[in-house]
Amino acid sequence: MNSRSLSVRLVAWYAGVLTLVFVLLGILTFLSLRQYLEANLLDNQARRARQIADTLVAQVSRTQESNLGAQVENLYSPEANDRFIRITRADGTVVYVSGRPKDARYDPAQVPAALGARTTRHLQLPGGSLLIAAQNTQGRDGTGYRVEVGTSGAASEATLRRVLVMLAVGLPLAVAAAVGGGFVLVRRALLPVERIAHKAEEISQHNLSERLPVVRSGDEIERLSVSLNHMISRLEDALRSSKQFVADASHELRTPLTVMRGELEGLAQDGSLHRETRETLGSVLEEVDRLAKIVENLLALSRLDAGEPPAEWVSFDLAELAATTAEQMSLLAEDKQLRVSFRSEGTVRVQGDRARLKQVVVNLLDNAIKYTPSGGQVSLNVRPEDGHAVLEVSDNGPGIPADALAHVFKRFYRVDGSRSREQGGAGLGLSIVKSICTAHGALVEVRSTPGEGSTFRIRQPLATELRG
């Protein structure tokens, strides 16, 4: 899974926010529950303290204090009910204090006296917490008393622990379930985007008539796919117009170039011309021939791009075609004192347009011969390999720089523009090779080491594989 994908980032953001919200909600719930339980316990103790103060303490005088303990024990049974009760005078003298509760969580005698006018306290004792509420009152004779009633917080703490366990277990499960659901929803929401991206990868200049799938959802994705389809339509129109212009211009230029070449050749044969004039005419003829080749290549490319109806595909021996082509090109190699070698491993049958595939071999050999220095060697190999026919053209020329390998099949691209022009190159030969190979379902690639040479490799399905 790509950690930088939109779906992963959305789910991660959603999971982070959701986890934070759940954690904050859990903390708020826990604190609110703890405050509620503590406030409820203190409120109960305060009511009991007021009850003791109003019904018992307010009815006694200082001389009757000894009876308070018995009355409290009789009415409230603090030890049996795990309750703390203490009555003190205003001067701090303890009139009554309850005994140890039955669970012996704390010792009432060790509970510190209240300081100031606080009416509620939450004490943390060695045996546990104790919540105490106090009520100030006066006896019958005006003596001031302070009634304190408390109870253990063990029950509320046990409840809080259970809630904490539930939150600790439930929150991760809730987050996991929510994140899982969110991931499914995000994937479903982005599935149309994946289909659009997949279809967009399939569209090239050869099938611009195809369109991206449009999801009728009424949202931004639908508007995006419709806008992209409109853009593809505009690109298709522009590319069609460009191809038509190149084809028409190339076709229209053929006739005047032919006429120019004929006129110049006839003029060059005039014996009355000076030598310098004939040399100039020869140079012009070379440029006209070069321009004619460029026009022919452009016309060939425009036909290939337009998907011209190919000649009837036939099954033929690629090795035999390569051998005859190498023999024909060897005359050109001899002018540069190059040696063209050919090697094959028996019959290698492919299916396709024989004339176009011959053009591939011619262009590759011509390219190798042009850029290989005198005394070098060009080799042509054809062999079957894993159900494919492999054709390789290698040379020991200057090679191609690494940064130029990705561009050699582009139109009008030349590694060394000035030298290519001197040798008659226009940067279209390899583009034609690429287009023909694509039309035949073949793969063309290049390997090169500067200073050691280059190898162009074509891999095309064998005829039996193509039919099967």
VOPAGU-2260 file (C-alpha; in pm, 1 decimal, decimal comma):
REM VOPAGU-2260
SITE   aa  ch    i         X         Y         Z
SITE  MET   A    0       0,0       0,0       0,0
SITE  ASN   A    1     132,3     339,0    -102,9
SITE  SER   A    2     159,7     554,2     209,8
SITE  ARG   A    3     146,4     869,0      -4,2
SITE  SER   A    4    -178,7     781,3    -180,4
SITE  LEU   A    5    -481,3    1002,3    -130,5
SITE  SER   A    6    -690,8     721,3      19,9
SITE  VAL   A    7    -425,2     637,0     280,7
SITE  ARG   A    8    -378,2    1002,9     373,1
SITE  LEU   A    9    -753,4    1059,0     401,9
SITE  VAL   A   10    -798,8     751,0     618,7
SITE  ALA   A   11    -498,5     846,2     833,6
SITE  TRP   A   12    -634,0    1198,2     882,7
SITE  TYR   A   13    -980,9    1063,7     951,3
SITE  ALA   A   14    -843,0     804,0    1195,8
SITE  GLY   A   15    -633,4    1065,1    1375,5
SITE  VAL   A   16    -920,6    1309,5    1415,0
SITE  LEU   A   17   -1162,4    1033,5    1513,5
SITE  THR   A   18    -919,7     890,7    1768,8
SITE  LEU   A   19    -862,9    1235,8    1916,6
SITE  VAL   A   20   -1237,9    1298,6    1937,5
SITE  PHE   A   21   -1301,7     958,3    2096,1
SITE  VAL   A   22   -1018,9    1005,1    2346,8
SITE  LEU   A   23   -1138,6    1352,2    2442,2
SITE  LEU   A   24   -1495,1    1223,6    2466,8
SITE  GLY   A   25   -1380,1     933,3    2684,5
SITE  ILE   A   26   -1180,8    1163,2    2912,3
SITE  LEU   A   27   -1474,0    1404,0    2938,9
SITE  THR   A   28   -1712,2    1117,1    3015,7
SITE  PHE   A   29   -1480,9     974,5    3280,5
SITE  LEU   A   30   -1425,5    1310,1    3451,1
SITE  SER   A   31   -1793,2    1398,8    3434,9
SITE  LEU   A   32   -1892,2    1063,4    3583,0
SITE  ARG   A   33   -1634,6    1095,2    3859,1
SITE  GLN   A   34   -1753,7    1443,8    3943,2
SITE  TYR   A   35   -2117,0    1330,6    3938,7
SITE  LEU   A   36   -2054,8    1032,3    4168,0
SITE  GLU   A   37   -1848,8    1240,2    4409,5
SITE  ALA   A   38   -2104,6    1522,2    4413,1
SITE  ASN   A   39   -2387,5    1273,8    4466,7
SITE  LEU   A   40   -2208,9    1108,3    4759,7
SITE  LEU   A   41   -2123,5    1442,0    4918,0
SITE  ASP   A   42   -2480,1    1561,3    4875,0
SITE  ASN   A   43   -2609,0    1250,2    5054,1
SITE  GLN   A   44   -2360,0    1303,3    5336,9
SITE  ALA   A   45   -2455,2    1670,8    5365,7
SITE  ARG   A   46   -2823,0    1581,5    5399,9
SITE  ARG   A   47   -2740,9    1332,0    5674,1
SITE  ALA   A   48   -2521,7    1586,8    5850,4
SITE  ARG   A   49   -2806,5    1842,8    5842,8
SITE  GLN   A   50   -3047,3    1577,2    5963,5
SITE  ILE   A   51   -2822,1    1488,7    6261,3
SITE  ALA   A   52   -2764,5    1854,6    6336,5
SITE  ASP   A   53   -3136,0    1945,8    6325,0
SITE  THR   A   54   -3282,6    1641,4    6496,5
SITE  LEU   A   55   -3016,1    1552,0    6751,4
SITE  VAL   A   56   -2752,1    1817,1    6816,4
SITE  ALA   A   57   -2990,2    2113,5    6816,1
SITE  GLN   A   58   -3195,2    1947,2    7091,0
SITE  VAL   A   59   -2916,8    1894,8    7343,5
SITE  SER   A   60   -2727,2    2120,7    7574,0
SITE  ARG   A   61   -2369,0    2090,9    7679,8
SITE  THR   A   62   -2470,3    1884,8    7985,5
SITE  GLN   A   63   -2648,2    1632,0    7761,9
SITE  GLU   A   64   -2360,3    1566,5    7520,1
SITE  SER   A   65   -2300,3    1222,0    7666,3
SITE  ASN   A   66   -2632,1    1103,4    7524,3
SITE  LEU   A   67   -2548,7    1200,9    7164,4
SITE  GLY   A   68   -2333,4     898,3    7097,7
SITE  ALA   A   69   -2601,7     652,8    7196,2
SITE  GLN   A   70   -2863,0     834,8    6988,6
SITE  VAL   A   71   -2637,4     839,6    6681,9
SITE  GLU   A   72   -2552,2     472,5    6722,8
SITE  ASN   A   73   -2916,2     383,2    6766,8
SITE  LEU   A   74   -3044,6     581,1    6469,5
SITE  TYR   A   75   -2763,8     558,9    6213,3
SITE  SER   A   76   -2542,7     256,4    6305,1
SITE  PRO   A   77   -2231,8     411,2    6140,5
SITE  GLU   A   78   -2004,7     106,9    6182,8
SITE  ALA   A   79   -2256,9    -129,5    6025,5
SITE  ASN   A   80   -2323,9     110,5    5738,2
SITE  ASP   A   81   -1953,8     188,7    5675,7
SITE  ARG   A   82   -2018,2     551,1    5764,4
SITE  PHE   A   83   -1802,0     804,8    5942,1
SITE  ILE   A   84   -1976,3    1040,1    6189,4
SITE  ARG   A   85   -1804,8    1288,5    6413,1
SITE  ILE   A   86   -1948,2    1566,6    6633,1
SITE  THR   A   87   -1714,8    1833,5    6771,3
SITE  ARG   A   88   -1762,4    2154,6    6961,4
SITE  ALA   A   89   -1658,9    2486,0    6814,8
SITE  ASP   A   90   -1347,9    2478,4    7030,2
SITE  GLY   A   91   -1236,3    2151,6    6866,9
SITE  THR   A   92   -1336,1    1911,8    7145,2
SITE  VAL   A   93   -1460,8    1582,5    7004,9
SITE  VAL   A   94   -1803,3    1499,8    7148,5
SITE  TYR   A   95   -1858,2    1184,6    6945,9
SITE  VAL   A   96   -1671,7     986,5    6677,4
SITE  SER   A   97   -1787,7     662,1    6519,1
SITE  GLY   A   98   -1584,4     343,6    6536,2
SITE  ARG   A   99   -1406,2     151,5    6262,2
SITE  PRO   A  100   -1635,0      44,4    5979,8
SITE  LYS   A  101   -1684,2    -327,9    5924,7
SITE  ASP   A  102   -1453,6    -330,6    5619,4
SITE  ALA   A  103   -1187,5    -149,2    5829,5
SITE  ARG   A  104   -1084,6      69,2    5538,5
SITE  TYR   A  105    -997,6     360,0    5763,6
SITE  ASP   A  106    -964,1     455,4    6128,4
SITE  PRO   A  107   -1206,6     737,6    6220,6
SITE  ALA   A  108    -978,5     846,8    6500,0
SITE  GLN   A  109    -706,5     920,7    6240,7
SITE  VAL   A  110    -927,1    1143,6    6024,4
SITE  PRO   A  111    -784,6    1498,3    6055,5
SITE  ALA   A  112   -1006,0    1777,8    6172,6
SITE  ALA   A  113   -1147,4    2016,5    5917,4
SITE  LEU   A  114    -974,7    2349,7    5881,5
SITE  GLY   A  115   -1160,9    2668,3    5810,8
SITE  ALA   A  116   -1518,8    2684,3    5698,5
SITE  ARG   A  117   -1506,6    2411,7    5433,1
SITE  THR   A  118   -1823,8    2203,1    5427,2
SITE  THR   A  119   -1700,7    1920,1    5200,5
SITE  ARG   A  120   -1374,2    1730,2    5183,1
SITE  HIS   A  121   -1224,5    1446,7    4980,8
SITE  LEU   A  122    -954,8    1276,8    5184,9
SITE  GLN   A  123    -713,1    1015,4    5055,8
SITE  LEU   A  124    -635,5     780,3    5344,0
SITE  PRO   A  125    -409,1     472,9    5348,3
SITE  GLY   A  126    -716,2     248,5    5327,9
SITE  GLY   A  127    -888,2     440,6    5054,6
SITE  SER   A  128   -1070,2     765,4    4991,1
SITE  LEU   A  129   -1321,0     923,5    5228,8
SITE  LEU   A  130   -1578,3    1183,0    5131,9
SITE  ILE   A  131   -1694,8    1402,9    5417,6
SITE  ALA   A  132   -1966,2    1669,7    5444,8
SITE  ALA   A  133   -1990,0    1902,2    5747,3
SITE  GLN   A  134   -2272,7    2103,9    5899,0
SITE  ASN   A  135   -2235,2    2374,9    6162,7
SITE  THR   A  136   -2516,2    2413,2    6418,2
SITE  GLN   A  137   -2592,5    2524,3    6776,7
SITE  GLY   A  138   -2723,7    2330,6    7072,5
SITE  ARG   A  139   -3015,2    2428,4    7290,3
SITE  ASP   A  140   -2791,3    2638,2    7511,8
SITE  GLY   A  141   -2616,5    2812,1    7220,1
SITE  THR   A  142   -2306,2    2593,8    7218,5
SITE  GLY   A  143   -2157,3    2570,7    6872,5
SITE  TYR   A  144   -2110,5    2226,8    6716,2
SITE  ARG   A  145   -1978,4    2083,1    6387,1
SITE  VAL   A  146   -2133,0    1763,8    6254,9
SITE  GLU   A  147   -1923,3    1564,4    6002,8
SITE  VAL   A  148   -2067,0    1271,8    5809,4
SITE  GLY   A  149   -1859,4    1074,4    5560,4
SITE  THR   A  150   -1850,8     756,2    5360,8
SITE  SER   A  151   -1591,8     555,6    5170,3
SITE  GLY   A  152   -1545,7     627,9    4798,9
SITE  ALA   A  153   -1467,7     261,5    4726,8
SITE  ALA   A  154   -1798,5     195,2    4551,0
SITE  SER   A  155   -1768,9     495,1    4319,8
SITE  GLU   A  156   -1402,7     416,4    4254,2
SITE  ALA   A  157   -1495,2      60,4    4159,4
SITE  THR   A  158   -1757,6     200,8    3920,9
SITE  LEU   A  159   -1499,9     436,7    3770,5
SITE  ARG   A  160   -1252,6     153,2    3723,8
SITE  ARG   A  161   -1514,8     -51,8    3538,0
SITE  VAL   A  162   -1595,8     247,4    3320,6
SITE  LEU   A  163   -1224,0     304,2    3256,0
SITE  VAL   A  164   -1182,4     -59,5    3150,3
SITE  MET   A  165   -1483,5     -30,2    2921,7
SITE  LEU   A  166   -1338,9     285,6    2766,2
SITE  ALA   A  167    -992,9     129,8    2729,7
SITE  VAL   A  168   -1140,7    -169,4    2548,5
SITE  GLY   A  169   -1431,5      -5,5    2371,7
SITE  LEU   A  170   -1261,3     304,1    2234,5
SITE  PRO   A  171    -995,2     116,5    2030,6
SITE  LEU   A  172   -1265,2    -116,9    1898,2
SITE  ALA   A  173   -1486,1     178,3    1808,5
SITE  VAL   A  174   -1193,9     358,4    1643,1
SITE  ALA   A  175   -1096,2      41,9    1452,6
SITE  ALA   A  176   -1453,6     -12,1    1334,4
SITE  ALA   A  177   -1491,1     352,6    1235,4
SITE  VAL   A  178   -1154,8     358,2    1056,6
SITE  GLY   A  179   -1235,2      34,4     876,2
SITE  GLY   A  180   -1568,7     174,4     765,6
SITE  GLY   A  181   -1402,2     500,2     667,8
SITE  PHE   A  182   -1141,8     314,1     462,0
SITE  VAL   A  183   -1415,4     124,6     277,1
SITE  LEU   A  184   -1605,9     447,2     213,6
SITE  VAL   A  185   -1292,7     629,9      94,4
SITE  ARG   A  186   -1198,9     342,9    -135,7
SITE  ARG   A  187   -1549,9     336,9    -280,4
SITE  ALA   A  188   -1548,3     713,4    -319,5
SITE  LEU   A  189   -1209,2     707,3    -496,6
SITE  LEU   A  190   -1282,4     399,6    -709,4
SITE  PRO   A  191   -1410,7     616,3    -998,3
SITE  VAL   A  192   -1084,7     812,9    -980,8
SITE  GLU   A  193    -887,0     488,9   -1014,3
SITE  ARG   A  194   -1097,4     386,4   -1315,9
SITE  ILE   A  195   -1043,9     728,2   -1471,5
SITE  ALA   A  196    -666,9     708,1   -1408,8
SITE  HIS   A  197    -649,7     353,3   -1549,8
SITE  LYS   A  198    -838,1     455,9   -1863,3
SITE  ALA   A  199    -627,0     769,8   -1900,4
SITE  GLU   A  200    -311,7     551,9   -1900,9
SITE  GLU   A  201    -454,3     357,5   -2198,2
SITE  ILE   A  202    -526,2     665,1   -2411,0
SITE  SER   A  203    -250,4     776,4   -2645,9
SITE  GLN   A  204    -228,4     965,5   -2972,4
SITE  HIS   A  205    -335,6     647,7   -3150,0
SITE  ASN   A  206    -671,2     611,7   -2969,3
SITE  LEU   A  207    -772,6     966,2   -2878,5
SITE  SER   A  208   -1126,2     879,6   -2988,7
SITE  GLU   A  209   -1174,1     691,8   -2660,8
SITE  ARG   A  210   -1308,4     874,0   -2358,3
SITE  LEU   A  211   -1279,4     850,9   -1981,7
SITE  PRO   A  212   -1565,0     688,0   -1788,5
SITE  VAL   A  213   -1812,5     939,8   -1647,7
SITE  VAL   A  214   -1969,4     862,8   -1309,3
SITE  ARG   A  215   -2316,4    1015,6   -1293,7
SITE  SER   A  216   -2284,0    1123,0    -932,3
SITE  GLY   A  217   -2335,9    1497,0    -970,8
SITE  ASP   A  218   -2022,0    1572,7    -772,2
SITE  GLU   A  219   -1672,8    1703,8    -845,4
SITE  ILE   A  220   -1558,6    1368,2    -987,9
SITE  GLU   A  221   -1829,0    1379,3   -1254,8
SITE  ARG   A  222   -1736,9    1737,0   -1344,6
SITE  LEU   A  223   -1368,4    1639,9   -1356,6
SITE  SER   A  224   -1426,3    1344,0   -1590,7
SITE  VAL   A  225   -1651,2    1552,4   -1819,3
SITE  SER   A  226   -1394,4    1833,8   -1831,5
SITE  LEU   A  227   -1112,9    1588,9   -1907,7
SITE  ASN   A  228   -1318,4    1433,1   -2188,4
SITE  HIS   A  229   -1374,2    1778,3   -2336,7
SITE  MET   A  230   -1000,1    1839,6   -2315,4
SITE  ILE   A  231    -928,8    1507,0   -2490,5
SITE  SER   A  232   -1173,7    1604,8   -2764,8
SITE  ARG   A  233    -990,8    1933,4   -2817,0
SITE  LEU   A  234    -655,9    1752,3   -2822,1
SITE  GLU   A  235    -792,8    1501,7   -3071,6
SITE  ASP   A  236    -908,3    1781,1   -3302,2
SITE  ALA   A  237    -576,7    1964,4   -3268,7
SITE  LEU   A  238    -370,0    1650,7   -3331,3
SITE  ARG   A  239    -586,2    1549,8   -3625,8
SITE  SER   A  240    -543,5    1894,4   -3777,5
SITE  SER   A  241    -167,7    1883,4   -3718,7
SITE  LYS   A  242    -133,5    1539,6   -3875,2
SITE  GLN   A  243    -347,1    1643,3   -4169,5
SITE  PHE   A  244    -136,0    1954,0   -4219,7
SITE  VAL   A  245     188,9    1753,7   -4214,0
SITE  ALA   A  246      46,8    1497,5   -4454,9
SITE  ASP   A  247     -87,9    1761,2   -4693,6
SITE  ALA   A  248     229,6    1970,5   -4677,5
SITE  SER   A  249     451,7    1665,9   -4733,7
SITE  HIS   A  250     238,4    1552,6   -5025,6
SITE  GLU   A  251     232,6    1897,5   -5183,8
SITE  LEU   A  252     611,3    1939,7   -5147,5
SITE  ARG   A  253     696,0    1618,0   -5331,2
SITE  THR   A  254     609,6    1751,2   -5678,2
SITE  PRO   A  255     797,2    2084,6   -5663,1
SITE  LEU   A  256    1099,4    1911,1   -5513,1
SITE  THR   A  257    1096,6    1658,6   -5795,5
SITE  VAL   A  258    1071,7    1938,9   -6049,3
SITE  MET   A  259    1352,2    2131,6   -5878,5
SITE  ARG   A  260    1577,0    1827,6   -5877,5
SITE  GLY   A  261    1511,5    1762,8   -6248,0
SITE  GLU   A  262    1577,0    2127,2   -6341,1
SITE  LEU   A  263    1896,1    2137,5   -6136,2
SITE  GLU   A  264    2025,7    1811,0   -6280,2
SITE  GLY   A  265    1958,7    1937,2   -6630,9
SITE  LEU   A  266    2127,3    2267,2   -6557,3
SITE  ALA   A  267    2429,7    2093,0   -6404,5
SITE  GLN   A  268    2486,0    1904,3   -6732,0
SITE  ASP   A  269    2536,9    2227,4   -6922,8
SITE  GLY   A  270    2901,2    2219,6   -7026,6
SITE  SER   A  271    2926,1    2595,3   -7061,1
SITE  LEU   A  272    2895,2    2650,5   -6687,9
SITE  HIS   A  273    3197,3    2736,9   -6480,2
SITE  ARG   A  274    3333,7    2479,8   -6240,0
SITE  GLU   A  275    3235,9    2688,9   -5938,3
SITE  THR   A  276    2878,4    2712,0   -6066,3
SITE  ARG   A  277    2856,5    2335,2   -6116,7
SITE  GLU   A  278    2988,9    2279,1   -5763,8
SITE  THR   A  279    2726,1    2515,3   -5627,7
SITE  LEU   A  280    2455,6    2332,4   -5823,1
SITE  GLY   A  281    2584,3    2002,9   -5684,5
SITE  SER   A  282    2557,6    2137,3   -5330,1
SITE  VAL   A  283    2204,1    2262,2   -5397,4
SITE  LEU   A  284    2111,4    1920,4   -5540,2
SITE  GLU   A  285    2236,5    1754,2   -5221,5
SITE  GLU   A  286    2017,6    1984,4   -5012,6
SITE  VAL   A  287    1719,4    1916,1   -5239,6
SITE  ASP   A  288    1777,6    1539,8   -5204,1
SITE  ARG   A  289    1802,5    1582,1   -4826,1
SITE  LEU   A  290    1481,9    1784,7   -4819,9
SITE  ALA   A  291    1310,4    1523,1   -5036,5
SITE  LYS   A  292    1408,9    1251,4   -4789,0
SITE  ILE   A  293    1273,4    1457,4   -4500,2
SITE  VAL   A  294     945,2    1505,2   -4686,5
SITE  GLU   A  295     921,6    1132,0   -4759,0
SITE  ASN   A  296     988,0    1051,5   -4392,5
SITE  LEU   A  297     730,0    1303,9   -4274,6
SITE  LEU   A  298     476,2    1158,5   -4514,2
SITE  ALA   A  299     553,6     808,7   -4388,1
SITE  LEU   A  300     516,0     920,9   -4024,9
SITE  SER   A  301     188,8    1099,5   -4096,3
SITE  ARG   A  302      51,2     785,4   -4259,6
SITE  LEU   A  303     161,6     570,8   -3967,8
SITE  ASP   A  304      14,0     814,5   -3715,7
SITE  ALA   A  305    -310,6     828,3   -3907,7
SITE  GLY   A  306    -332,0     449,4   -3890,1
SITE  GLU   A  307    -304,9     393,6   -4263,0
SITE  PRO   A  308    -465,1      71,7   -4383,4
SITE  PRO   A  309    -163,6    -161,8   -4375,2
SITE  ALA   A  310     -72,4    -388,0   -4658,1
SITE  GLU   A  311    -195,2    -741,0   -4613,4
SITE  TRP   A  312      10,5    -896,6   -4339,2
SITE  VAL   A  313     196,4   -1205,6   -4445,5
SITE  SER   A  314     412,5   -1458,2   -4270,5
SITE  PHE   A  315     773,1   -1436,1   -4382,0
SITE  ASP   A  316    1126,3   -1513,7   -4267,2
SITE  LEU   A  317    1268,9   -1213,1   -4085,6
SITE  ALA   A  318    1617,7   -1362,4   -4102,9
SITE  GLU   A  319    1602,8   -1383,2   -4482,3
SITE  LEU   A  320    1471,6   -1024,4   -4504,9
SITE  ALA   A  321    1748,8    -898,7   -4277,2
SITE  ALA   A  322    2015,4   -1087,5   -4473,8
SITE  THR   A  323    1914,8    -939,7   -4811,2
SITE  THR   A  324    1885,1    -592,1   -4660,1
SITE  ALA   A  325    2231,0    -619,7   -4500,6
SITE  GLU   A  326    2374,9    -725,4   -4833,1
SITE  GLN   A  327    2220,1    -422,4   -5003,7
SITE  MET   A  328    2342,3    -185,7   -4732,9
SITE  SER   A  329    2694,8    -329,1   -4743,6
SITE  LEU   A  330    2768,3    -116,6   -5053,4
SITE  LEU   A  331    2702,4     195,7   -4848,2
SITE  ALA   A  332    2923,9      60,0   -4571,4
SITE  GLU   A  333    3210,8      -7,3   -4811,0
SITE  ASP   A  334    3226,0     364,1   -4897,5
SITE  LYS   A  335    3318,3     426,9   -4532,3
SITE  GLN   A  336    3542,9     119,5   -4510,4
SITE  LEU   A  337    3302,5     -49,2   -4269,7
SITE  ARG   A  338    3220,1    -417,1   -4244,5
SITE  VAL   A  339    2858,6    -528,6   -4204,1
SITE  SER   A  340    2824,7    -878,4   -4060,6
SITE  PHE   A  341    2504,9   -1082,2   -4041,7
SITE  ARG   A  342    2421,4   -1379,2   -3823,5
SITE  SER   A  343    2100,0   -1573,0   -3771,5
SITE  GLU   A  344    1990,2   -1893,1   -3603,2
SITE  GLY   A  345    1782,1   -2055,0   -3874,7
SITE  THR   A  346    1437,8   -1944,9   -3989,4
SITE  VAL   A  347    1266,7   -1679,2   -3778,4
SITE  ARG   A  348     912,8   -1631,3   -3904,9
SITE  VAL   A  349     706,1   -1326,5   -3817,4
SITE  GLN   A  350     384,9   -1181,7   -3948,5
SITE  GLY   A  351     342,2    -825,4   -4068,5
SITE  ASP   A  352     399,3    -574,5   -4347,4
SITE  ARG   A  353     717,3    -692,0   -4516,2
SITE  ALA   A  354     790,9    -354,3   -4675,0
SITE  ARG   A  355     754,5    -164,4   -4348,2
SITE  LEU   A  356     971,8    -410,0   -4152,8
SITE  LYS   A  357    1234,5    -386,4   -4426,6
SITE  GLN   A  358    1225,4      -9,4   -4371,9
SITE  VAL   A  359    1299,0     -72,2   -4003,3
SITE  VAL   A  360    1609,4    -276,2   -4088,7
SITE  VAL   A  361    1722,2     -17,4   -4345,5
SITE  ASN   A  362    1685,1     272,4   -4101,8
SITE  LEU   A  363    1870,5      93,6   -3821,8
SITE  LEU   A  364    2158,9     -11,9   -4050,5
SITE  ASP   A  365    2173,6     332,5   -4210,5
SITE  ASN   A  366    2186,6     494,0   -3867,0
SITE  ALA   A  367    2466,1     259,2   -3753,1
SITE  ILE   A  368    2669,7     314,0   -4071,1
SITE  LYS   A  369    2637,7     693,2   -4047,5
SITE  TYR   A  370    2769,5     716,0   -3693,2
SITE  THR   A  371    3035,7     445,3   -3701,1
SITE  PRO   A  372    3382,0     579,8   -3792,6
SITE  SER   A  373    3585,1     434,1   -4077,2
SITE  GLY   A  374    3732,0      92,8   -4002,3
SITE  GLY   A  375    3448,8      10,5   -3760,9
SITE  GLN   A  376    3205,7    -277,1   -3767,5
SITE  VAL   A  377    2826,5    -307,8   -3780,4
SITE  SER   A  378    2659,9    -637,4   -3692,8
SITE  LEU   A  379    2304,6    -755,9   -3756,8
SITE  ASN   A  380    2171,1   -1056,0   -3561,2
SITE  VAL   A  381    1833,3   -1229,6   -3583,6
SITE  ARG   A  382    1725,9   -1510,0   -3351,0
SITE  PRO   A  383    1417,4   -1659,6   -3184,1
SITE  GLU   A  384    1388,1   -1605,5   -2808,6
SITE  ASP   A  385    1102,0   -1706,4   -2576,8
SITE  GLY   A  386     834,2   -1699,6   -2844,8
SITE  HIS   A  387     963,6   -1376,2   -2998,3
SITE  ALA   A  388    1181,0   -1278,1   -3289,4
SITE  VAL   A  389    1475,6   -1066,0   -3177,7
SITE  LEU   A  390    1659,8    -840,0   -3423,3
SITE  GLU   A  391    1969,8    -656,4   -3302,7
SITE  VAL   A  392    2181,2    -397,7   -3483,9
SITE  SER   A  393    2509,8    -320,4   -3307,7
SITE  ASP   A  394    2800,3     -91,4   -3385,9
SITE  ASN   A  395    3128,0      11,0   -3224,0
SITE  GLY   A  396    3080,3     382,1   -3283,4
SITE  PRO   A  397    3095,3     669,3   -3034,1
SITE  GLY   A  398    2784,7     556,9   -2851,6
SITE  ILE   A  399    2498,6     764,1   -2709,7
SITE  PRO   A  400    2519,7     966,1   -2387,0
SITE  ALA   A  401    2307,9     830,4   -2104,6
SITE  ASP   A  402    2095,3    1145,5   -2082,5
SITE  ALA   A  403    2005,3    1116,8   -2452,5
SITE  LEU   A  404    1888,9     751,9   -2454,7
SITE  ALA   A  405    1535,7     844,3   -2349,7
SITE  HIS   A  406    1501,1    1088,8   -2640,6
SITE  VAL   A  407    1651,8     909,2   -2940,9
SITE  PHE   A  408    1311,0     796,2   -3072,1
SITE  LYS   A  409    1165,2    1147,1   -3062,3
SITE  ARG   A  410    1109,0    1325,9   -3390,1
SITE  PHE   A  411    1380,7    1561,6   -3505,5
SITE  TYR   A  412    1593,5    1475,3   -3203,3
SITE  ARG   A  413    1963,4    1444,4   -3279,4
SITE  VAL   A  414    2234,0    1375,0   -3024,8
SITE  ASP   A  415    2483,5    1583,7   -3221,5
SITE  GLY   A  416    2277,6    1822,8   -3432,3
SITE  SER   A  417    2561,3    1973,8   -3631,7
SITE  ARG   A  418    2722,1    1641,6   -3719,4
SITE  SER   A  419    2386,0    1483,9   -3804,0
SITE  ARG   A  420    2316,4    1761,4   -4048,0
SITE  GLU   A  421    2650,3    1705,9   -4217,8
SITE  GLN   A  422    2564,9    1338,9   -4256,4
SITE  GLY   A  423    2219,6    1406,5   -4393,1
SITE  GLY   A  424    2025,4    1310,1   -4084,0
SITE  ALA   A  425    1705,7    1489,3   -3979,8
SITE  GLY   A  426    1618,8    1293,6   -3665,4
SITE  LEU   A  427    1324,0    1106,6   -3822,2
SITE  GLY   A  428    1465,9     761,3   -3897,0
SITE  LEU   A  429    1435,2     623,5   -3543,4
SITE  SER   A  430    1090,8     783,2   -3505,0
SITE  ILE   A  431     976,7     585,0   -3808,8
SITE  VAL   A  432    1128,6     268,9   -3658,6
SITE  LYS   A  433     937,4     329,5   -3335,4
SITE  SER   A  434     607,0     389,2   -3516,0
SITE  ILE   A  435     639,3      78,8   -3735,2
SITE  CYS   A  436     730,7    -138,2   -3437,3
SITE  THR   A  437     434,6      -7,2   -3238,1
SITE  ALA   A  438     200,8     -88,3   -3528,2
SITE  HIS   A  439     339,2    -445,4   -3532,0
SITE  GLY   A  440     316,7    -495,4   -3156,0
SITE  ALA   A  441     695,7    -499,5   -3132,0
SITE  LEU   A  442     916,0    -347,2   -2864,4
SITE  VAL   A  443    1223,4    -145,7   -2960,4
SITE  GLU   A  444    1492,5     -46,5   -2712,6
SITE  VAL   A  445    1848,1      82,0   -2716,5
SITE  ARG   A  446    2154,9      13,2   -2505,7
SITE  SER   A  447    2467,4     221,9   -2542,1
SITE  THR   A  448    2798,0     289,4   -2373,6
SITE  PRO   A  449    2975,1     611,9   -2474,5
SITE  GLY   A  450    3297,4     531,0   -2654,8
SITE  GLU   A  451    3207,0     163,2   -2706,9
SITE  GLY   A  452    2902,9     164,1   -2936,0
SITE  SER   A  453    2525,8     112,8   -2938,5
SITE  THR   A  454    2281,0    -175,5   -2980,9
SITE  PHE   A  455    1923,7    -135,2   -3103,9
SITE  ARG   A  456    1705,9    -434,1   -3017,0
SITE  ILE   A  457    1362,4    -518,8   -3160,1
SITE  ARG   A  458    1146,4    -787,8   -3003,2
SITE  GLN   A  459     843,4    -902,5   -3203,6
SITE  PRO   A  460     609,8   -1202,7   -3151,7
SITE  LEU   A  461     676,2   -1497,8   -3376,0
SITE  ALA   A  462     417,4   -1576,5   -3639,2
SITE  THR   A  463     293,9   -1888,2   -3454,7
SITE  GLU   A  464     259,5   -1687,7   -3129,9
SITE  LEU   A  465      68,8   -1416,8   -3312,0
SITE  ARG   A  466    -181,1   -1661,3   -3457,0
SITE  GLY   A  467    -213,3   -1856,3   -3133,1
